[in-house]
Amino acid sequence: IDKVKSMGMEAIAITDHGNMFGVKEFHNIATKKGIKPVIGCEIYVAKRSIKDVSGKEDRSGDHLILFAKNLTGYKNLIKLVSIAWIKGFYYKPRIDKELLARYSEGLIASSACLAGEIQDEILNGTMSGAEAALKDYLNIFGEDFYLEIQRHETYDPDADRSAFPLQQKVIEVFKKLAAKYNVKIIATNDAHFINAEDAEAHDRLICINTAKDIDDPNRLRYSKQEYIKSEEEMRAIFNDIPEAIDNVTGLVDKIEKYKLDHDPIMPEFELPAGYTDKDKYLRFLTYKGADERWGTLTQEQTERLDFELEMVAKMGFPGYFLIVQDFLRAAREMGVSVGPGRGSAAGSAVAFCLRITDIDPIRYGLLFERFLNLDRISMPDIDIDFDEDGRDAVLKYVVNKYGHDKVAHIITFGSMAAKMAIRDVARVQKLPLPDADRLAKLVPERPGITLSEAYAEVPELAKEKESSNKLIAQTLKYAEVLEGSVRQTGVHACGIIIGKDSLDNYIPLCTAKDTDLYATQYDGSHVESVGLLKMDFLGLKTLSIIKDTVDNIKKSKGIELNIEDLPLDDKKTFELFSNGETTGIFQFESTGMKRYLRDLGPNRFEDLIAMNALYRPGPMEYIPKFIRRKRGTEKIDYPLPVMEKYLDDTYGITVYQEQVMLLSQQLAGFSKGQADSLRKAMGKKKRSIMDEMKLKFQEGCSKNGYDENIVNKIWSDWEAFAQYAFNKSHSTCYALVAFQTGYLKANFPAEYMAAVLSRNINDIKKITIFMDETRRMGMEVLGPDVNESNVKFTVNKDGNIRFGLGAIKGVGESAVLQLIEEREKNGLYKDIYDLVERVNLNSINKKNLEAMAVAGAFDCFGDMIRAQYFSLDTKGSSFIESLIRYGNNAKTIKSSSQQSLFGETGGFDMIKPEPTSCPDWPKLEKLNREKEVIGIYLSSHPLDDFKLEINTFATANLADLQNMRDWLERDVVVAGMVTDTKNGIGKNGKPYGSFTLQDYSDSFRFMMFDKDYIENSKFFITGYYLLVKGRVQRRKYKEDELEFRIKTINLLSSVKDELIKSVTLKIDPENINIEMINELKELIHENKGETELKFLFLDVDDKISLPMFSRTYRVRLNNGLISYLDDHPGIDYKVN
């Protein structure tokens, strides 16, 4: 659009192939820039009918350009494009001539490019067909049909030169047809990129989209003439047909000015019998809910409800509230968990009484005008959280109630980011992968960063633009042109549109992957402006965890817990928060938050609301002050006594936007609308509005008799902090969810952690953290067991957590349910033979049984090792295969006619297959197999044999290195297992290598170069266990990036001998007995080595310590000795 404006043109058209994705943004920008927007689409017209999907000719269709002449035409274009996607899609979104005729009003059409129907007939030599097609279009569009001509002449050997002679042939025929049928000709030029020099970048984009290399002789090519040409260029190209240029102006003159934006279009809510007025029905439901929530109403509650209902009625939104309360009621009836609310909607007392939210806004000082007010008329925005499993059920209810054509997802556009642009262009240019990887990694890890910004921040990357390596320079050149291009479409994770009638009356629709719902062709930033109601249906994992926990409590303890009726003063819950034991607690589990919680010692719900609001960039710096005031080590002062009422909960600190709004009303007499405008201005740092508001605030405070100096100080404090002040409504809602999770963890720890583990089973990093937390809490996480496991993690009779069978890869949920159903019906499985005799081996097949065996689900039978299930007999069959044959035969015999009259078997016993004797798998193989089917190391960890070495020498875990800035200029020792290695030769001709190390917490990739790599390459072997010592420092020549520079590497297996010099046994003399002495003698004798043996006898009561060392014995700290020392209650020890 900027290009067109700079060339002095007055109009521009958009005619994307088969879609209107960019229309709304195009219309907005063109209008804003003073350019006349011409809305169109290059549609596909089916050769036959859109119902025909059998022949090759049905796969795409002929091209045709449609322009919307007026609002009616725009609506018809929307309808046609939507139908093309919804009903006509076959390889391409298609319409047919019957549809064209039905929706032709207000549309202008042109014959399009060489792929148009008339052109196709001409090039096939069928003039009768060409004339017949032209007559069809003239019958539909009359004088609003144009013959379109193009000339893409090129002499570039790398460009497509086949189109131009065909275009010339078409032009000659079109001249005759135009004269014969009195049809006007228009000259156009395909515009696929902006400037002529962008052709090469466009060429690369085509290669990326078609998965071809730039040097592929058979790839798709364009003429390179598809750029925006000036009027002078176009007149020169068509100097023999000047009227074709002039006719374009005539076409544009036909286009009327019309708006795409629309006032809110509320869906129709069907009122029950006896009601004809939405306002009255909303009032009835609100007061009915108020009676259930509050009982006898206070004057404040009544006035608040009446005020809100009046505002809702004036703004025309009663239907909105009725719709939301209806599907939330349905959700709860279906057993779907609904969150307490989110965002500013929690400030509505009407929403609270309708059970749209679960936070009492009057009790917590939440404001309706933060949600809706007459000074800021905009669509209501109620975002709703559902449990993950229930979200789709609610969506289905909405679709069934309002109609499939009235509900749609919101489309999203995925654009090519800087790193991806580099990698994509590098791939089609055949730039070696190490170079492409290096360039991409030079772009800082920051969402939304552009290449131009990256060049400014990273001089090394900027230098590569002038690289002597032509491929590198070209890759960066074309990547910069292509970044930001739309790469793919998707649907918004939670955004839903609900319409009053069929959505394609207002907005173009399309289909989307993995959903039966339609999707809008305009994204979320535009759907509301065309008047449609957007709602966010969010699937919140935490609600699923809460729901699962409540189910676990009912199963294990027989208690039916109402999560909406928890005591908000529960002592155990606040002890958990005060101790910082918030791993797995919603929004309170970060390391920094835990530290602040321990310092704060929260003992009331309001403290959690404040911490939720404060723990974010900006306001975080006020947390120490908040803690000091809570603790009483800093005086709480209020500039004016009247302010205490609003700042008491936050110890005199302005934390919430609502506090600013209330105080501006109290101190300066602001209206509710003015207070909200102040909130918005402060939040968005709008200086002009702030200055205007400041004057009003000062005048209002002066009228109320407040001291000018104090008022100015209050305003200064607000300016400093209010830009960070948070929405209290949102904080309160999420603090409640956090409290609920804290309550469950504190009071029902096993049931809660079982739910947390179930919902995080596919996240290896998180599951490891949560399993460690479970063990810290004194519970075991036991492996899967066919006699005790359910689908998900559950709590067993001993209070430990049992792994769910549904979490085993390769075992479907239906197989698990069948196994559990049989177990609950007919008792525990006695052995593996009993299991295969009883279960349906069509549902639980060989793959399922193998996965369960590997995972240890049959270990409960105790008479076999896991390897035996896979051992082969003399016929080459595995034991599992023999078991399946045995189980099927057993079922056949039981159900056969060999049953006697008395139900006895027919006189013989089935011979049970015997497993082949074999050794068990080596420990690492067993654990790796277990990890393959479970996703984690469960029964033990490969590093368990090196716990002493790791606990003694490692100063950090690998998860810590994800935040390297915390370790800047510090020596760090880490340990782990090598899981992956790479090596190569760099641009400088010197070798380099990398290895990925994994520990209990995470994994991390380390790099070494040149001599350092050569000296240490012997350690770059998958499966090695290493102790790595290094230092976190700034990268050379690149100060803004950090690196871990390795100093030394040791094999963990040699650490005991190389680095452990002594072991000291700490013993209380009272614990010494003859049994301990004999055990120690035997162990020391069996584990002779080179490590010095010391003793420290400690008498705690008398505060006496006696150090000694052995002159006779030295030991080797092998696993047997370490296990003895770990398990002995009377002995503590330390090394070195």
Secondary structure, 3 states (H helix, E strand, C coil): CHHHHHCCCCEEEECCECCCCCHHHHHHHHHHCCCEEEEEEEEEECCCCCCCCCCHHHCCCEEEEEEECCHHHHHHHHHHHHHHHHCCCCCCCEECHHHHHHCCCCEEEECCCCCEHHHHHHHCCCHHHHHHHHHHHHHHHHHHEEEEECCCCCCCCCCCCCHHHHHHHHHHHHHHHHHHHCCEEEECCCCCECCHHHHHHHHHHHHHHHCCCCCCCCCCCCCCCCECCCHHHHHHHCCCCHHHHHHHHHHHHHCCCCCCCCCCCCCCCCCCCCCCCHHHHHHHHHHHHHHHHHCCCCHHHHHHHHHHHHHHHHHCCHHHHHHHHHHHHHHHHCCCCECCCCHHHHHCHHHHHCCCCCCCCCCCCCCHHHCCECCECCCCCCEEEEECCCHHHHHHHHHHHHCHHHEEEEEEEEECCHHHHHHHHHHHHCCCHHHHHHHHHHCCCCCCCCHHHHHHHCHHHHHHCCCCCHHHHHHHHHHHHHCCCEEEEEEEEEEEEECCCCHHHCCCEECCCCCCCEEEEEEHHHHCCCCCEEEEEEEEHHHHHHHHHHHHHHHHHCCCCCHHHCCCCCHHHHHHHHCCCCCCCCCCCCHHHHHHHHHHCCCCHHHHHHHHHHCCCCHHHHHHHHHHHHHCCCCCCCCCHHHHHHHHHHCCCCCEHHHHHHHHHHHHCCCHHHHHHHHHHHHCCCHHHHHHHHHHHHHHHHHCCCCHHHHHHHHHHHHHHCCCCECHHHHHHHHHHHHHHHHHHHHCHHHHHHHHHHHCCCCHHHHHHHHHHHHHCCCCEECCCCCCCCCCCEECCCCCEECCHHHCCCCCHHHHHHHHHHHHHHCCCCCHHHHHHHCCCCCCCHHHHHHHHHHCCCHHHCCCCHHHHHCECCCCCEHHHHHHHHHHHHHHHHHCCCCCCCCCCCCCCCCCCCCCCCCCCCHHHHHHHHHHHHCCCCCCCHHHHHHHHHHHHCCCCHHHHHHHHHHECCEEEEEEEEEEEEEEECCCCCEEEEEEEECCCCEEEEEEEHHHHHHHHHHCCCCCEEEEEEEEEEECCEEEEEEEEEEEEEEHHHHHHHHCCEEEEEECHHHCCHHHHHHHHHHHHHCEEEEEEEEEEEECCCCEEEEEEEEEEEECCCHHHHHHHHHCCCEEEEEC
